[in-house]
Structures are given as C-alpha cells and as structure tokens.
C-alpha cells in the first residue's frame, strides 16, 4: 500500500507541477513585460529630457548672441553721434577763431570719454607709477637720474581697463637706473 500511495502521491505532484510552473512562468512573463514597459517609459523620458535640454541650451546661446549683438549696436549708435560731431567740426572753417575750434574738438573728446566711462572703460594712470607688465607695455628704457629704476617716465599711448580687466596696455617709456 505504501507503494501505491507513493505512486499516487508522485502522480499528484506530477499533475501539480505543470500548473505551478505555468503559473510561475505567466507571473515571470507579466513581470518582464512590466519591467520592459518601465524601461521603455524611462528611455522615452530620457530622450525627451535630452531634447528639452538641447533646445534650452540652443535658446540660451541664441539669446546670449542677440544680447551681445544688441550691446554692440547700442555702442556703435552712440559712437556714430560722436562721428557726427566730428563731421560738423570738420565742415566748419576755423578761419580766425582757432581757439573756438579747439574748444569744439575738446568738447567732442570729452563726449567720447564720457561714452567710454558709461561702458565701464577707464584710462590707466601710468605716468609716475612703477612699471607693471600686467598694465604697461615698455617700448623704451631711458636713463633718468631724477626717477627711480622702473618708474614710468612717459606715456606714449594711453592704456585702458574695462571693469577689472585690461582692455589695452599703456605704451610707456621706463626709467633705467
């Protein structure tokens, strides 16, 4: 009897096994499909976010270029006003009033300096200072007993800063001991 029971028991196990493995297989397939859908969803999100970021980056670059272009246009329009003043000065015959003519040119020069100052450009004060290779460009050295070694004794061309950055170094003559 035990053999008969063992055989019946094994037969029952054999019939249960396909049901269990079929159920487990269906559950695994459902899980795989869920994971595959999630993967596809995440991949789709990644593609969308990447495209959004690329569009954002391009828009920011375009806006930055447009801002730079607008700043240049604004500056050039203001410079054109100074050119107009020079054109008027050149059209006038100084005749017997060279002092008045000089005064007009000085006013135009002051207007141009004001424009530069408005944009953060300021001249470098070089004369009488110690030579600084970060601000000055030495084009000549000259023995000068009345000055310290390395002192700027003549400014040949004015240098300019824009904010805290060097726009153009000052061309200078430096004293040599």
CNS distance restraints for C-alpha pairs under 8 A (distance, minus, plus):
assign (resid   1 and name CA) (resid   5 and name CA) 6.02 0.50 0.50
assign (resid   2 and name CA) (resid   6 and name CA) 5.90 0.50 0.50
assign (resid   3 and name CA) (resid   7 and name CA) 6.09 0.50 0.50
assign (resid   4 and name CA) (resid   8 and name CA) 6.15 0.50 0.50
assign (resid   5 and name CA) (resid   9 and name CA) 5.90 0.50 0.50
assign (resid   6 and name CA) (resid  10 and name CA) 6.01 0.50 0.50
assign (resid   7 and name CA) (resid  11 and name CA) 6.05 0.50 0.50
assign (resid   8 and name CA) (resid  12 and name CA) 6.10 0.50 0.50
assign (resid   9 and name CA) (resid  13 and name CA) 6.18 0.50 0.50
assign (resid  10 and name CA) (resid  14 and name CA) 6.04 0.50 0.50
assign (resid  11 and name CA) (resid  15 and name CA) 6.28 0.50 0.50
assign (resid  12 and name CA) (resid  16 and name CA) 6.17 0.50 0.50
assign (resid  13 and name CA) (resid  17 and name CA) 5.97 0.50 0.50
assign (resid  14 and name CA) (resid  18 and name CA) 7.17 0.50 0.50
assign (resid  15 and name CA) (resid  19 and name CA) 7.16 0.50 0.50
assign (resid  16 and name CA) (resid  20 and name CA) 6.18 0.50 0.50
assign (resid  17 and name CA) (resid  21 and name CA) 6.02 0.50 0.50
assign (resid  18 and name CA) (resid  22 and name CA) 5.81 0.50 0.50
assign (resid  19 and name CA) (resid  23 and name CA) 6.04 0.50 0.50
assign (resid  20 and name CA) (resid  24 and name CA) 6.02 0.50 0.50
assign (resid  21 and name CA) (resid  25 and name CA) 5.86 0.50 0.50
assign (resid  22 and name CA) (resid  26 and name CA) 6.10 0.50 0.50
assign (resid  23 and name CA) (resid  27 and name CA) 6.16 0.50 0.50
assign (resid  24 and name CA) (resid  28 and name CA) 6.10 0.50 0.50
assign (resid  25 and name CA) (resid  29 and name CA) 6.09 0.50 0.50
assign (resid  26 and name CA) (resid  30 and name CA) 6.12 0.50 0.50
assign (resid  27 and name CA) (resid  31 and name CA) 6.11 0.50 0.50
assign (resid  28 and name CA) (resid  32 and name CA) 6.04 0.50 0.50
assign (resid  29 and name CA) (resid  33 and name CA) 6.08 0.50 0.50
assign (resid  30 and name CA) (resid  34 and name CA) 6.16 0.50 0.50
assign (resid  31 and name CA) (resid  35 and name CA) 6.12 0.50 0.50
assign (resid  32 and name CA) (resid  36 and name CA) 5.95 0.50 0.50
assign (resid  33 and name CA) (resid  37 and name CA) 6.07 0.50 0.50
assign (resid  34 and name CA) (resid  38 and name CA) 6.18 0.50 0.50
assign (resid  35 and name CA) (resid  39 and name CA) 6.02 0.50 0.50
assign (resid  36 and name CA) (resid  40 and name CA) 6.10 0.50 0.50
assign (resid  37 and name CA) (resid  41 and name CA) 6.03 0.50 0.50
assign (resid  38 and name CA) (resid  42 and name CA) 6.08 0.50 0.50
assign (resid  39 and name CA) (resid  43 and name CA) 6.04 0.50 0.50
assign (resid  40 and name CA) (resid  44 and name CA) 6.03 0.50 0.50
assign (resid  41 and name CA) (resid  45 and name CA) 6.18 0.50 0.50
assign (resid  42 and name CA) (resid  46 and name CA) 6.08 0.50 0.50
assign (resid  43 and name CA) (resid  47 and name CA) 6.23 0.50 0.50
assign (resid  44 and name CA) (resid  48 and name CA) 6.22 0.50 0.50
assign (resid  45 and name CA) (resid  49 and name CA) 6.05 0.50 0.50
assign (resid  46 and name CA) (resid  50 and name CA) 6.01 0.50 0.50
assign (resid  47 and name CA) (resid  51 and name CA) 6.15 0.50 0.50
assign (resid  48 and name CA) (resid  52 and name CA) 6.08 0.50 0.50
assign (resid  49 and name CA) (resid  53 and name CA) 6.05 0.50 0.50
assign (resid  50 and name CA) (resid  54 and name CA) 6.17 0.50 0.50
assign (resid  51 and name CA) (resid  55 and name CA) 6.16 0.50 0.50
assign (resid  52 and name CA) (resid  56 and name CA) 6.10 0.50 0.50
assign (resid  53 and name CA) (resid  57 and name CA) 6.06 0.50 0.50
assign (resid  54 and name CA) (resid  58 and name CA) 6.19 0.50 0.50
assign (resid  55 and name CA) (resid  59 and name CA) 6.10 0.50 0.50
assign (resid  56 and name CA) (resid  60 and name CA) 6.14 0.50 0.50
assign (resid  57 and name CA) (resid  61 and name CA) 6.18 0.50 0.50
assign (resid  58 and name CA) (resid  62 and name CA) 6.09 0.50 0.50
assign (resid  59 and name CA) (resid  63 and name CA) 6.09 0.50 0.50
assign (resid  60 and name CA) (resid  64 and name CA) 6.04 0.50 0.50
assign (resid  61 and name CA) (resid  65 and name CA) 6.17 0.50 0.50
assign (resid  62 and name CA) (resid  66 and name CA) 6.13 0.50 0.50
assign (resid  63 and name CA) (resid  67 and name CA) 6.07 0.50 0.50
assign (resid  64 and name CA) (resid  68 and name CA) 6.21 0.50 0.50
assign (resid  65 and name CA) (resid  69 and name CA) 6.08 0.50 0.50
assign (resid  66 and name CA) (resid  70 and name CA) 6.03 0.50 0.50
assign (resid  67 and name CA) (resid  71 and name CA) 6.16 0.50 0.50
assign (resid  68 and name CA) (resid  72 and name CA) 6.26 0.50 0.50
assign (resid  69 and name CA) (resid  73 and name CA) 6.18 0.50 0.50
assign (resid  70 and name CA) (resid  74 and name CA) 6.11 0.50 0.50
assign (resid  71 and name CA) (resid  75 and name CA) 6.23 0.50 0.50
assign (resid  72 and name CA) (resid  76 and name CA) 6.08 0.50 0.50
assign (resid  73 and name CA) (resid  77 and name CA) 6.06 0.50 0.50
assign (resid  74 and name CA) (resid  78 and name CA) 6.42 0.50 0.50
assign (resid  75 and name CA) (resid  79 and name CA) 6.21 0.50 0.50
assign (resid  76 and name CA) (resid  80 and name CA) 6.06 0.50 0.50
assign (resid  77 and name CA) (resid  81 and name CA) 6.67 0.50 0.50
assign (resid  78 and name CA) (resid  82 and name CA) 6.88 0.50 0.50
assign (resid  78 and name CA) (resid 115 and name CA) 7.56 0.50 0.50
assign (resid  79 and name CA) (resid  83 and name CA) 6.33 0.50 0.50
assign (resid  79 and name CA) (resid 112 and name CA) 7.68 0.50 0.50
assign (resid  80 and name CA) (resid  84 and name CA) 6.11 0.50 0.50
assign (resid  81 and name CA) (resid  85 and name CA) 6.45 0.50 0.50
assign (resid  82 and name CA) (resid  86 and name CA) 6.36 0.50 0.50
assign (resid  82 and name CA) (resid 108 and name CA) 6.64 0.50 0.50
assign (resid  82 and name CA) (resid 111 and name CA) 7.27 0.50 0.50
assign (resid  82 and name CA) (resid 112 and name CA) 6.64 0.50 0.50
assign (resid  83 and name CA) (resid  87 and name CA) 6.13 0.50 0.50
assign (resid  84 and name CA) (resid  88 and name CA) 6.29 0.50 0.50
assign (resid  85 and name CA) (resid  89 and name CA) 6.21 0.50 0.50
assign (resid  85 and name CA) (resid 108 and name CA) 6.65 0.50 0.50
assign (resid  86 and name CA) (resid  90 and name CA) 6.08 0.50 0.50
assign (resid  86 and name CA) (resid 105 and name CA) 7.58 0.50 0.50
assign (resid  86 and name CA) (resid 108 and name CA) 7.15 0.50 0.50
assign (resid  87 and name CA) (resid  91 and name CA) 6.18 0.50 0.50
assign (resid  88 and name CA) (resid  92 and name CA) 6.52 0.50 0.50
assign (resid  89 and name CA) (resid 101 and name CA) 7.50 0.50 0.50
assign (resid  89 and name CA) (resid 104 and name CA) 7.09 0.50 0.50
assign (resid  89 and name CA) (resid 105 and name CA) 7.16 0.50 0.50
assign (resid  94 and name CA) (resid  98 and name CA) 5.50 0.50 0.50
assign (resid  94 and name CA) (resid 100 and name CA) 7.82 0.50 0.50
assign (resid  94 and name CA) (resid 101 and name CA) 5.79 0.50 0.50
assign (resid  97 and name CA) (resid 101 and name CA) 6.51 0.50 0.50
assign (resid  98 and name CA) (resid 102 and name CA) 6.12 0.50 0.50
assign (resid  99 and name CA) (resid 103 and name CA) 6.16 0.50 0.50
assign (resid 100 and name CA) (resid 104 and name CA) 6.29 0.50 0.50
assign (resid 101 and name CA) (resid 105 and name CA) 6.45 0.50 0.50
assign (resid 102 and name CA) (resid 106 and name CA) 6.12 0.50 0.50
assign (resid 103 and name CA) (resid 107 and name CA) 6.25 0.50 0.50
assign (resid 104 and name CA) (resid 108 and name CA) 6.41 0.50 0.50
assign (resid 105 and name CA) (resid 109 and name CA) 6.17 0.50 0.50
assign (resid 106 and name CA) (resid 110 and name CA) 6.15 0.50 0.50
assign (resid 107 and name CA) (resid 111 and name CA) 6.17 0.50 0.50
assign (resid 108 and name CA) (resid 112 and name CA) 6.25 0.50 0.50
assign (resid 109 and name CA) (resid 113 and name CA) 6.27 0.50 0.50
assign (resid 110 and name CA) (resid 114 and name CA) 6.14 0.50 0.50
assign (resid 111 and name CA) (resid 115 and name CA) 6.26 0.50 0.50
assign (resid 112 and name CA) (resid 116 and name CA) 6.33 0.50 0.50
assign (resid 113 and name CA) (resid 117 and name CA) 6.13 0.50 0.50
assign (resid 114 and name CA) (resid 118 and name CA) 6.09 0.50 0.50
assign (resid 115 and name CA) (resid 119 and name CA) 6.64 0.50 0.50
assign (resid 116 and name CA) (resid 120 and name CA) 6.53 0.50 0.50
assign (resid 116 and name CA) (resid 121 and name CA) 5.09 0.50 0.50
assign (resid 116 and name CA) (resid 122 and name CA) 7.09 0.50 0.50
assign (resid 117 and name CA) (resid 121 and name CA) 4.98 0.50 0.50
assign (resid 117 and name CA) (resid 122 and name CA) 5.89 0.50 0.50
assign (resid 119 and name CA) (resid 162 and name CA) 7.86 0.50 0.50
assign (resid 120 and name CA) (resid 161 and name CA) 8.00 0.50 0.50
assign (resid 120 and name CA) (resid 162 and name CA) 5.35 0.50 0.50
assign (resid 120 and name CA) (resid 163 and name CA) 5.62 0.50 0.50
assign (resid 121 and name CA) (resid 160 and name CA) 6.47 0.50 0.50
assign (resid 121 and name CA) (resid 161 and name CA) 5.58 0.50 0.50
assign (resid 121 and name CA) (resid 162 and name CA) 4.38 0.50 0.50
assign (resid 121 and name CA) (resid 163 and name CA) 6.69 0.50 0.50
assign (resid 122 and name CA) (resid 160 and name CA) 5.55 0.50 0.50
assign (resid 122 and name CA) (resid 161 and name CA) 5.41 0.50 0.50
assign (resid 122 and name CA) (resid 162 and name CA) 6.43 0.50 0.50
assign (resid 122 and name CA) (resid 163 and name CA) 7.93 0.50 0.50
assign (resid 123 and name CA) (resid 158 and name CA) 6.77 0.50 0.50
assign (resid 123 and name CA) (resid 159 and name CA) 5.81 0.50 0.50
assign (resid 123 and name CA) (resid 160 and name CA) 4.36 0.50 0.50
assign (resid 123 and name CA) (resid 161 and name CA) 6.26 0.50 0.50
assign (resid 124 and name CA) (resid 135 and name CA) 7.68 0.50 0.50
assign (resid 124 and name CA) (resid 158 and name CA) 6.88 0.50 0.50
assign (resid 124 and name CA) (resid 159 and name CA) 5.25 0.50 0.50
assign (resid 124 and name CA) (resid 160 and name CA) 5.30 0.50 0.50
assign (resid 124 and name CA) (resid 161 and name CA) 6.62 0.50 0.50
assign (resid 124 and name CA) (resid 170 and name CA) 7.05 0.50 0.50
assign (resid 125 and name CA) (resid 129 and name CA) 7.77 0.50 0.50
assign (resid 126 and name CA) (resid 136 and name CA) 7.61 0.50 0.50
assign (resid 126 and name CA) (resid 152 and name CA) 6.48 0.50 0.50
assign (resid 126 and name CA) (resid 155 and name CA) 6.74 0.50 0.50
assign (resid 126 and name CA) (resid 170 and name CA) 7.11 0.50 0.50
assign (resid 126 and name CA) (resid 172 and name CA) 7.76 0.50 0.50
assign (resid 127 and name CA) (resid 152 and name CA) 5.38 0.50 0.50
assign (resid 127 and name CA) (resid 153 and name CA) 5.90 0.50 0.50
assign (resid 127 and name CA) (resid 154 and name CA) 6.02 0.50 0.50
assign (resid 127 and name CA) (resid 155 and name CA) 6.12 0.50 0.50
assign (resid 128 and name CA) (resid 151 and name CA) 6.07 0.50 0.50
assign (resid 128 and name CA) (resid 152 and name CA) 5.27 0.50 0.50
assign (resid 128 and name CA) (resid 153 and name CA) 6.00 0.50 0.50
assign (resid 129 and name CA) (resid 151 and name CA) 5.69 0.50 0.50
assign (resid 129 and name CA) (resid 152 and name CA) 5.64 0.50 0.50
assign (resid 130 and name CA) (resid 150 and name CA) 5.78 0.50 0.50
assign (resid 130 and name CA) (resid 151 and name CA) 4.46 0.50 0.50
assign (resid 130 and name CA) (resid 152 and name CA) 6.03 0.50 0.50
assign (resid 131 and name CA) (resid 136 and name CA) 6.54 0.50 0.50
assign (resid 131 and name CA) (resid 150 and name CA) 5.44 0.50 0.50
assign (resid 131 and name CA) (resid 151 and name CA) 5.62 0.50 0.50
assign (resid 131 and name CA) (resid 152 and name CA) 5.78 0.50 0.50
assign (resid 131 and name CA) (resid 174 and name CA) 6.99 0.50 0.50
assign (resid 132 and name CA) (resid 136 and name CA) 5.60 0.50 0.50
assign (resid 133 and name CA) (resid 137 and name CA) 6.34 0.50 0.50
assign (resid 133 and name CA) (resid 138 and name CA) 7.90 0.50 0.50
assign (resid 134 and name CA) (resid 169 and name CA) 7.62 0.50 0.50
assign (resid 135 and name CA) (resid 159 and name CA) 7.52 0.50 0.50
assign (resid 135 and name CA) (resid 166 and name CA) 6.98 0.50 0.50
assign (resid 135 and name CA) (resid 168 and name CA) 8.00 0.50 0.50
assign (resid 135 and name CA) (resid 169 and name CA) 5.07 0.50 0.50
assign (resid 135 and name CA) (resid 170 and name CA) 6.45 0.50 0.50
assign (resid 136 and name CA) (resid 159 and name CA) 7.50 0.50 0.50
assign (resid 136 and name CA) (resid 169 and name CA) 4.97 0.50 0.50
assign (resid 136 and name CA) (resid 170 and name CA) 4.69 0.50 0.50
assign (resid 136 and name CA) (resid 171 and name CA) 6.01 0.50 0.50
assign (resid 136 and name CA) (resid 172 and name CA) 6.52 0.50 0.50
assign (resid 137 and name CA) (resid 169 and name CA) 5.93 0.50 0.50
assign (resid 137 and name CA) (resid 170 and name CA) 5.80 0.50 0.50
assign (resid 137 and name CA) (resid 171 and name CA) 4.80 0.50 0.50
assign (resid 137 and name CA) (resid 172 and name CA) 6.02 0.50 0.50
assign (resid 138 and name CA) (resid 171 and name CA) 5.97 0.50 0.50
assign (resid 138 and name CA) (resid 172 and name CA) 5.02 0.50 0.50
assign (resid 138 and name CA) (resid 173 and name CA) 5.81 0.50 0.50
assign (resid 138 and name CA) (resid 174 and name CA) 6.51 0.50 0.50
assign (resid 139 and name CA) (resid 171 and name CA) 6.44 0.50 0.50
assign (resid 139 and name CA) (resid 172 and name CA) 6.02 0.50 0.50
assign (resid 139 and name CA) (resid 173 and name CA) 5.99 0.50 0.50
assign (resid 140 and name CA) (resid 172 and name CA) 7.08 0.50 0.50
assign (resid 140 and name CA) (resid 173 and name CA) 4.76 0.50 0.50
assign (resid 140 and name CA) (resid 174 and name CA) 6.27 0.50 0.50
assign (resid 141 and name CA) (resid 173 and name CA) 5.74 0.50 0.50
assign (resid 141 and name CA) (resid 174 and name CA) 4.82 0.50 0.50
assign (resid 141 and name CA) (resid 175 and name CA) 5.75 0.50 0.50
assign (resid 141 and name CA) (resid 176 and name CA) 5.97 0.50 0.50
assign (resid 142 and name CA) (resid 173 and name CA) 7.12 0.50 0.50
assign (resid 142 and name CA) (resid 174 and name CA) 6.28 0.50 0.50
assign (resid 142 and name CA) (resid 175 and name CA) 5.13 0.50 0.50
assign (resid 142 and name CA) (resid 176 and name CA) 5.45 0.50 0.50
assign (resid 143 and name CA) (resid 175 and name CA) 5.64 0.50 0.50
assign (resid 143 and name CA) (resid 176 and name CA) 4.62 0.50 0.50
assign (resid 143 and name CA) (resid 177 and name CA) 5.95 0.50 0.50
assign (resid 144 and name CA) (resid 175 and name CA) 5.52 0.50 0.50
assign (resid 144 and name CA) (resid 176 and name CA) 6.27 0.50 0.50
assign (resid 144 and name CA) (resid 177 and name CA) 6.73 0.50 0.50
assign (resid 145 and name CA) (resid 177 and name CA) 6.82 0.50 0.50
assign (resid 147 and name CA) (resid 151 and name CA) 6.48 0.50 0.50
assign (resid 147 and name CA) (resid 153 and name CA) 7.57 0.50 0.50
assign (resid 147 and name CA) (resid 175 and name CA) 6.39 0.50 0.50
assign (resid 147 and name CA) (resid 177 and name CA) 7.98 0.50 0.50
assign (resid 148 and name CA) (resid 175 and name CA) 6.74 0.50 0.50
assign (resid 148 and name CA) (resid 176 and name CA) 7.60 0.50 0.50
assign (resid 148 and name CA) (resid 177 and name CA) 6.82 0.50 0.50
assign (resid 149 and name CA) (resid 174 and name CA) 7.95 0.50 0.50
assign (resid 149 and name CA) (resid 175 and name CA) 5.49 0.50 0.50
assign (resid 149 and name CA) (resid 176 and name CA) 4.99 0.50 0.50
assign (resid 149 and name CA) (resid 177 and name CA) 4.85 0.50 0.50
assign (resid 150 and name CA) (resid 174 and name CA) 5.70 0.50 0.50
assign (resid 150 and name CA) (resid 175 and name CA) 5.35 0.50 0.50
assign (resid 150 and name CA) (resid 176 and name CA) 6.21 0.50 0.50
assign (resid 150 and name CA) (resid 177 and name CA) 7.96 0.50 0.50
assign (resid 151 and name CA) (resid 174 and name CA) 5.62 0.50 0.50
assign (resid 151 and name CA) (resid 175 and name CA) 5.34 0.50 0.50
assign (resid 152 and name CA) (resid 172 and name CA) 6.41 0.50 0.50
assign (resid 152 and name CA) (resid 173 and name CA) 5.90 0.50 0.50
assign (resid 152 and name CA) (resid 174 and name CA) 4.54 0.50 0.50
assign (resid 152 and name CA) (resid 175 and name CA) 6.25 0.50 0.50
assign (resid 153 and name CA) (resid 172 and name CA) 7.51 0.50 0.50
assign (resid 153 and name CA) (resid 173 and name CA) 5.80 0.50 0.50
assign (resid 153 and name CA) (resid 174 and name CA) 5.62 0.50 0.50
assign (resid 153 and name CA) (resid 175 and name CA) 6.09 0.50 0.50
assign (resid 154 and name CA) (resid 172 and name CA) 5.68 0.50 0.50
assign (resid 154 and name CA) (resid 173 and name CA) 5.03 0.50 0.50
assign (resid 154 and name CA) (resid 174 and name CA) 7.18 0.50 0.50
assign (resid 155 and name CA) (resid 170 and name CA) 7.02 0.50 0.50
assign (resid 155 and name CA) (resid 171 and name CA) 6.12 0.50 0.50
assign (resid 155 and name CA) (resid 172 and name CA) 4.57 0.50 0.50
assign (resid 155 and name CA) (resid 173 and name CA) 6.42 0.50 0.50
assign (resid 156 and name CA) (resid 170 and name CA) 7.57 0.50 0.50
assign (resid 156 and name CA) (resid 171 and name CA) 5.32 0.50 0.50
assign (resid 156 and name CA) (resid 172 and name CA) 5.43 0.50 0.50
assign (resid 156 and name CA) (resid 173 and name CA) 7.24 0.50 0.50
assign (resid 157 and name CA) (resid 170 and name CA) 5.67 0.50 0.50
assign (resid 157 and name CA) (resid 171 and name CA) 4.91 0.50 0.50
assign (resid 157 and name CA) (resid 172 and name CA) 7.04 0.50 0.50
assign (resid 158 and name CA) (resid 169 and name CA) 7.55 0.50 0.50
assign (resid 158 and name CA) (resid 170 and name CA) 4.84 0.50 0.50
assign (resid 158 and name CA) (resid 171 and name CA) 6.61 0.50 0.50
assign (resid 159 and name CA) (resid 167 and name CA) 7.50 0.50 0.50
assign (resid 159 and name CA) (resid 168 and name CA) 5.09 0.50 0.50
assign (resid 159 and name CA) (resid 169 and name CA) 4.53 0.50 0.50
assign (resid 159 and name CA) (resid 170 and name CA) 3.64 0.50 0.50
assign (resid 159 and name CA) (resid 171 and name CA) 7.03 0.50 0.50
assign (resid 160 and name CA) (resid 166 and name CA) 6.46 0.50 0.50
assign (resid 160 and name CA) (resid 167 and name CA) 5.36 0.50 0.50
assign (resid 160 and name CA) (resid 168 and name CA) 5.17 0.50 0.50
assign (resid 160 and name CA) (resid 169 and name CA) 6.52 0.50 0.50
assign (resid 160 and name CA) (resid 170 and name CA) 7.22 0.50 0.50
assign (resid 161 and name CA) (resid 165 and name CA) 5.58 0.50 0.50
assign (resid 161 and name CA) (resid 166 and name CA) 4.52 0.50 0.50
assign (resid 161 and name CA) (resid 167 and name CA) 4.91 0.50 0.50
assign (resid 161 and name CA) (resid 168 and name CA) 6.84 0.50 0.50
assign (resid 162 and name CA) (resid 166 and name CA) 6.25 0.50 0.50
assign (resid 162 and name CA) (resid 167 and name CA) 5.81 0.50 0.50
